[in-house]
């Protein structure tokens, strides 16, 4: 198995914290699918999807993943269920919601102002560091991802555990 491809056995129930953690760590570079037959999460490089769909025979990207395998995953929608991706998870909205959790009104306003316009993510992270709120943010963000995974499980009829 290719070192960039990851399979994870999900026992009888989906562990929402594990799946949320995986989504946080790879979302921009990989796409994840739940294999209903094996109970595994199969992760493929996002940059392999277009070549696979376009019928290409070769793929030169971040892995040497077999495009036939990618096509099998993409074309078997009854077996492979896509996990939420960057288009389902609105990190900007999560950042905005986090701002409203700040008790100090001036701090809240400062953070809300920081996330407007170009460079919002960088300014937000700089403010987190300046105000020593990184751990609080990461905890909040993880819980937001957990909620998304729970909604996904419920939408697809999967049992889950926290």
Residue pairs with C-beta under 8 A, 6 or more apart in sequence:
1 7
2 63
2 64
2 65
3 63
4 45
4 62
4 63
4 65
5 42
5 43
5 44
5 63
5 65
6 22
6 41
6 43
7 40
7 41
7 42
7 43
8 18
8 22
8 40
8 41
9 38
9 39
9 40
10 18
10 19
10 34
10 39
10 40
10 41
11 39
12 39
12 159
13 158
13 159
13 160
13 161
14 34
14 149
14 153
14 158
14 159
14 160
14 161
15 160
15 161
16 146
16 149
16 150
16 153
16 160
16 161
16 162
17 142
17 146
17 162
19 41
19 83
19 149
20 142
20 145
20 146
20 148
20 149
21 142
21 145
22 32
22 41
22 43
23 32
23 83
23 84
23 89
23 145
23 148
23 149
24 141
24 142
24 145
26 32
26 43
27 85
27 86
27 89
28 46
28 86
29 45
29 46
29 47
29 62
30 43
30 44
30 45
30 46
31 43
31 44
31 45
31 46
31 49
31 82
31 83
31 85
32 41
32 42
32 43
32 44
32 82
32 83
32 85
33 41
33 42
33 43
33 44
33 73
33 80
33 81
33 82
33 83
34 40
34 41
34 42
34 80
34 81
34 82
34 83
34 156
34 158
35 41
35 42
35 79
35 80
36 78
36 79
36 80
36 81
37 79
41 83
42 73
42 80
44 65
44 69
44 70
44 73
45 61
45 62
45 63
45 65
47 61
47 62
48 59
48 61
48 63
48 65
48 67
48 70
49 70
49 74
51 58
51 59
51 61
51 67
52 59
52 67
52 70
52 71
52 74
53 71
53 74
56 67
57 67
58 67
59 65
59 67
59 70
73 80
74 80
81 156
83 149
83 152
84 148
84 149
84 152
88 148
89 145
89 148
91 121
91 141
92 115
92 120
94 140
94 141
94 144
95 115
95 120
95 121
95 124
96 112
96 115
97 144
98 111
98 137
98 140
98 141
99 108
99 111
99 112
99 115
100 108
101 140
102 108
102 111
102 133
107 131
110 127
111 124
111 127
114 120
114 123
114 124
114 126
114 127
115 121
115 123
115 124
127 133
128 134
128 137
146 162
149 160
150 160
152 158
153 159
153 160
